[in-house]
């Protein structure tokens, strides 16, 4: 874009300079099969083990609890369904605002119990329903930013294992306590796309839910992308090192956006105002649809998402917003990158009120 700013980090954060440097350096050393005993294989294995150790340290887990997958979605499916299979009986329970990857996995497994949420998108702290095999509770919501009480739910889970989708929060916030398996996605923190992270606690009742190949020592089958895994680890390490500073700056900027958009007539800011992701805000504009807002903002140079929304692939409203009782159309999700400046936010806030007024006038005259 020639002007404005990219404000859709919740979909994908731009590649971190540390990731780019690590990726380029590893391309000449990480091409071989890390399970082979020759020199090139040992070199690749060293890089893969180093990536695993860096990720483990950044996320405060053990290295043997970390596996690299082909995507965050793959990590979600492996983590959730592996716990479900390990439980041997019962059905999955999940909050009504989980990512579609969780919903689809639960449906594939034979259906699930859905737990309602309040107007902020937060589930009640209560024991899981009787007969639950695994409880799926995200660390933070990907559309509205609300944090979930994962540790509190684990404390009352009566031995039911928790699966936590941490794709929206990993790197930006510490992982919550209490989970048995968790998933993360590298491109959400500035690593390369195509790298997911599966975390399985030592001692968790996890069994592989899918067919495996001869690489039976790994939870994630297939040939790892060693250079990309190392780049993902480098980006995560850099993001965690700068987390406090970036968190404080992003919270200030998002609070400015929340206050400013709340002054526009018939606009509601959704999600928890305090207990939330630092970089994300979603608001709903009455009498408009999210697609027109996103399209016009893009024309003005601002790349945002519709947290609502009828998507081009499904043409169905957001299940997250519907579960919260929020307006499911006319939504905009704005999420800051690590480099988003005050000038970027000022520019967005300068064009938004007039744009909303103009689009509403056009709708009124149809």
Buried (B, 14 or more C-beta within 10 A) or exposed (E): EEEBBBBBBBBBBEBBEBBBBBBEBBBEBBEBBBBEEEEBBEBBBBBBEBBBBBBBBBBEBBBEBBBBBBBBBBBBBBBBBBBBBBBEEBBBBBBBBBBBBBBBBBEEBEEBBBBEBEEBBBBEEEEBBEEBBBBBBBBBBBBBBBBBBBEBBBEEBEEBBBBBBBBBBBBBBBBBEBBBBBBBBBBBBBBBBBBBBBBBBEEBBBEBBEEEEEBEEBBBBEEBBBBBBBBBBBBBBBBBEEBEEBBEBBBEBBBBBBEBBEEBEEBBBBBBBEBBBBBBBBBBBEBBBBBBBBEBBBEBBBBBBBBBBBBEEEEEBBBBBBBBEBBBBBBBBBBBBBEBEEEBBEBBBEBBBEBBEEBBEEEEEE
